[in-house]
């Protein structure tokens, strides 16, 4: 499972970096800027999580994540026309959603195993792991971030992390099965949002001043 999780994480890192680069393609960023923003998208969330947990950042012992993210960002820069094809881009969004599911549950699990701020902090850090890099990228690129775009992204991750924490608390014997189930829950929710273009409802009533 650990080996499988590693390779899934590598694939997810590629997806995060590529979709991160494509998200700022209209900003006219040069190659260096693209690689920086792609790297931040791919590893930013996990880095923030580890800093909060006051533990060595994950890529310090696994620098392959850095190299993979940088390489994927450069490839996306030069092959933007390929990755922006509707079908290819949709598949990248699905991979990105699966990566968010994996990283979210990994983040929640790491915080839980360190007994950090139980029971709420593991949920928060799971969400930060999944979407933190994208939020930082959007702020640096001057884009509307995920939390402001009515996109169903953070909600599926939050729901999956909440369910996983409940399993850790009340059914710890089923941690592995629970982790898999919660990842599938997040991915299924996110995949449905991509397939049917589902959005978070906007408020219906605007207050008059």
Secondary structure, DSSP 4 states (H G I P E B T S, - for coil): -HHHHHHHHHHHHHHHHHHHHHHTGGGT--HHHHHHHHHHHHHHHHHHHHHHHTS--HHHH-THHHHHHHHHHHHHHHTHHHHTSHHHHHHHHHHHHHHHHHHHHHHHHHHHHTT-STTHHHHHHHHHHHHHHHHHHHHHHT---GGGTTBTTHHHHHHHHHHHHHHHHH-GGGHHHHHHHHHHHHHHHHHHHHHHT-BPPPPS-PPP-
